[in-house]
Amino acid sequence: MTTADMLTKIETAIRNGLTVYTRTAMRITPWTPKTYAKWLASGKAPFFVDREGHLRERSGKGSHVVMFASGTLLVGIAMQ
């Protein structure tokens, strides 16, 4: 799966009313449709593909890699 495919899958799940959870060893982040909409309204997409092709998740003022361009997933992603 490519980073663009994963981004599409995440956005489709949220548009369909599901909550997307990203989890690392230290933290679980829920992305509800309401939270996602607030980020979009502020002009920043919560998930994006950077110029190197990595899928990134925004966190505060920064962001971190969720999936490398090679397809290696670094976090757990669940859609419920």
CYANA upper distance limits for C-alpha pairs under 8 A (distance plus 0.5 A):
  1 MET  CA      5 ASP  CA      6.65
  1 MET  CA      6 MET  CA      7.33
  1 MET  CA     71 GLY  CA      6.55
  2 THR  CA      6 MET  CA      6.87
  2 THR  CA     69 ALA  CA      7.49
  2 THR  CA     70 SER  CA      7.98
  2 THR  CA     71 GLY  CA      6.08
  3 THR  CA      7 LEU  CA      6.60
  3 THR  CA     49 VAL  CA      7.45
  3 THR  CA     53 GLY  CA      7.55
  3 THR  CA     54 HIS  CA      7.04
  3 THR  CA     55 LEU  CA      6.02
  3 THR  CA     67 MET  CA      7.14
  3 THR  CA     68 PHE  CA      7.89
  3 THR  CA     69 ALA  CA      6.65
  3 THR  CA     71 GLY  CA      7.06
  4 ALA  CA      8 THR  CA      6.68
  4 ALA  CA     49 VAL  CA      7.63
  4 ALA  CA     55 LEU  CA      8.24
  5 ASP  CA      9 LYS  CA      6.67
  6 MET  CA     10 ILE  CA      6.69
  7 LEU  CA     11 GLU  CA      6.67
  7 LEU  CA     47 PHE  CA      7.49
  7 LEU  CA     48 PHE  CA      7.65
  7 LEU  CA     49 VAL  CA      8.32
  7 LEU  CA     55 LEU  CA      7.81
  8 THR  CA     12 THR  CA      6.46
  9 LYS  CA     13 ALA  CA      6.69
 10 ILE  CA     14 ILE  CA      6.86
 10 ILE  CA     20 VAL  CA      7.44
 10 ILE  CA     79 MET  CA      8.42
 11 GLU  CA     15 ARG  CA      6.62
 12 THR  CA     16 ASN  CA      6.66
 13 ALA  CA     17 GLY  CA      7.10
 13 ALA  CA     18 LEU  CA      5.87
 13 ALA  CA     19 THR  CA      7.88
 13 ALA  CA     20 VAL  CA      7.77
 13 ALA  CA     79 MET  CA      7.30
 14 ILE  CA     18 LEU  CA      5.51
 14 ILE  CA     19 THR  CA      6.65
 14 ILE  CA     20 VAL  CA      7.36
 14 ILE  CA     31 TRP  CA      8.40
 14 ILE  CA     32 THR  CA      7.39
 14 ILE  CA     33 PRO  CA      5.83
 14 ILE  CA     36 TYR  CA      8.25
 15 ARG  CA     33 PRO  CA      7.37
 17 GLY  CA     32 THR  CA      8.25
 17 GLY  CA     33 PRO  CA      6.55
 18 LEU  CA     32 THR  CA      7.38
 18 LEU  CA     33 PRO  CA      7.52
 18 LEU  CA     79 MET  CA      6.73
 18 LEU  CA     80 GLN  CA      5.79
 19 THR  CA     30 PRO  CA      6.94
 19 THR  CA     31 TRP  CA      5.99
 19 THR  CA     32 THR  CA      4.99
 19 THR  CA     33 PRO  CA      7.10
 19 THR  CA     79 MET  CA      6.25
 19 THR  CA     80 GLN  CA      5.95
 20 VAL  CA     30 PRO  CA      6.29
 20 VAL  CA     31 TRP  CA      5.51
 20 VAL  CA     32 THR  CA      7.04
 20 VAL  CA     77 ILE  CA      7.45
 20 VAL  CA     78 ALA  CA      6.25
 20 VAL  CA     79 MET  CA      4.99
 20 VAL  CA     80 GLN  CA      7.06
 21 TYR  CA     28 ILE  CA      7.00
 21 TYR  CA     29 THR  CA      5.96
 21 TYR  CA     30 PRO  CA      4.94
 21 TYR  CA     31 TRP  CA      6.58
 21 TYR  CA     76 GLY  CA      8.35
 21 TYR  CA     77 ILE  CA      6.10
 21 TYR  CA     78 ALA  CA      5.62
 21 TYR  CA     79 MET  CA      6.79
 22 THR  CA     28 ILE  CA      6.18
 22 THR  CA     29 THR  CA      5.72
 22 THR  CA     30 PRO  CA      7.13
 22 THR  CA     75 VAL  CA      6.83
 22 THR  CA     76 GLY  CA      6.08
 22 THR  CA     77 ILE  CA      5.17
 22 THR  CA     78 ALA  CA      7.17
 23 ARG  CA     27 ARG  CA      6.16
 23 ARG  CA     28 ILE  CA      4.70
 23 ARG  CA     29 THR  CA      6.74
 23 ARG  CA     75 VAL  CA      6.10
 23 ARG  CA     76 GLY  CA      5.52
 23 ARG  CA     77 ILE  CA      7.01
 24 THR  CA     28 ILE  CA      6.92
 24 THR  CA     74 LEU  CA      8.43
 24 THR  CA     75 VAL  CA      5.80
 24 THR  CA     76 GLY  CA      7.07
 31 TRP  CA     35 THR  CA      6.46
 31 TRP  CA     36 TYR  CA      6.53
 32 THR  CA     36 TYR  CA      6.54
 33 PRO  CA     37 ALA  CA      6.58
 34 LYS  CA     38 LYS  CA      6.88
 35 THR  CA     39 TRP  CA      7.00
 36 TYR  CA     40 LEU  CA      6.85
 36 TYR  CA     45 ALA  CA      8.41
 36 TYR  CA     46 PRO  CA      7.16
 37 ALA  CA     41 ALA  CA      6.55
 38 LYS  CA     42 SER  CA      6.85
 39 TRP  CA     43 GLY  CA      7.24
 39 TRP  CA     44 LYS  CA      6.19
 39 TRP  CA     45 ALA  CA      6.60
 39 TRP  CA     46 PRO  CA      6.64
 40 LEU  CA     44 LYS  CA      5.78
 40 LEU  CA     45 ALA  CA      5.72
 40 LEU  CA     46 PRO  CA      7.74
 45 ALA  CA     58 ARG  CA      8.32
 46 PRO  CA     57 GLU  CA      6.23
 46 PRO  CA     58 ARG  CA      5.63
 47 PHE  CA     55 LEU  CA      7.45
 47 PHE  CA     56 ARG  CA      6.09
 47 PHE  CA     57 GLU  CA      5.12
 47 PHE  CA     58 ARG  CA      6.85
 48 PHE  CA     55 LEU  CA      6.20
 48 PHE  CA     56 ARG  CA      5.91
 48 PHE  CA     57 GLU  CA      7.26
 49 VAL  CA     53 GLY  CA      6.11
 49 VAL  CA     54 HIS  CA      5.91
 49 VAL  CA     55 LEU  CA      4.93
 49 VAL  CA     56 ARG  CA      6.55
 50 ASP  CA     54 HIS  CA      6.03
 50 ASP  CA     55 LEU  CA      7.03
 50 ASP  CA     56 ARG  CA      7.46
 52 GLU  CA     69 ALA  CA      7.69
 53 GLY  CA     68 PHE  CA      7.73
 53 GLY  CA     69 ALA  CA      5.30
 54 HIS  CA     65 VAL  CA      7.03
 54 HIS  CA     66 VAL  CA      8.07
 54 HIS  CA     67 MET  CA      6.32
 54 HIS  CA     68 PHE  CA      5.14
 54 HIS  CA     69 ALA  CA      5.06
 55 LEU  CA     65 VAL  CA      6.45
 55 LEU  CA     66 VAL  CA      6.07
 55 LEU  CA     67 MET  CA      5.52
 55 LEU  CA     68 PHE  CA      6.94
 55 LEU  CA     69 ALA  CA      7.66
 56 ARG  CA     63 SER  CA      6.72
 56 ARG  CA     64 HIS  CA      5.89
 56 ARG  CA     65 VAL  CA      4.89
 56 ARG  CA     66 VAL  CA      5.72
 56 ARG  CA     67 MET  CA      7.49
 57 GLU  CA     63 SER  CA      5.85
 57 GLU  CA     64 HIS  CA      6.03
 57 GLU  CA     65 VAL  CA      6.93
 57 GLU  CA     66 VAL  CA      6.81
 58 ARG  CA     62 GLY  CA      6.36
 58 ARG  CA     63 SER  CA      4.54
 58 ARG  CA     64 HIS  CA      7.06
 59 SER  CA     63 SER  CA      5.58
 59 SER  CA     64 HIS  CA      7.76
 65 VAL  CA     74 LEU  CA      7.91
 66 VAL  CA     73 LEU  CA      6.75
 66 VAL  CA     74 LEU  CA      5.83
 66 VAL  CA     75 VAL  CA      6.32
 67 MET  CA     71 GLY  CA      6.77
 67 MET  CA     72 THR  CA      6.08
 67 MET  CA     73 LEU  CA      4.86
 67 MET  CA     74 LEU  CA      6.03
 67 MET  CA     75 VAL  CA      8.03
 68 PHE  CA     72 THR  CA      5.74
 68 PHE  CA     73 LEU  CA      7.04
 68 PHE  CA     74 LEU  CA      8.13
